[in-house]
């Protein structure tokens, strides 16, 4: 996940509508099953999807009253701590 990409997607969702991200995720999820998709293409789609899902999660925190900076920091802390015990 890239913080700069998540920020960019956040700006898009705020200027437009979160439904665009949701619908785009549905399309990308469908594309993964297309015949002829290479492993590299699937990996790229997966990376794009993870950034979009991250942006949706951060936006949800912002809408519940968390500042954008704190929402982004909390999200990245959560992501970087996955698998650490």
Secondary structure, DSSP 8 states (H G I E B T S, - for coil): --HHHHHHHHHHHHHS-HHHHHHHHHHHHHHTTSTT--HHHHHHHHHHHHHHHHHHHHHHHHHTT--HHHHHHHHHHHHHTTT--
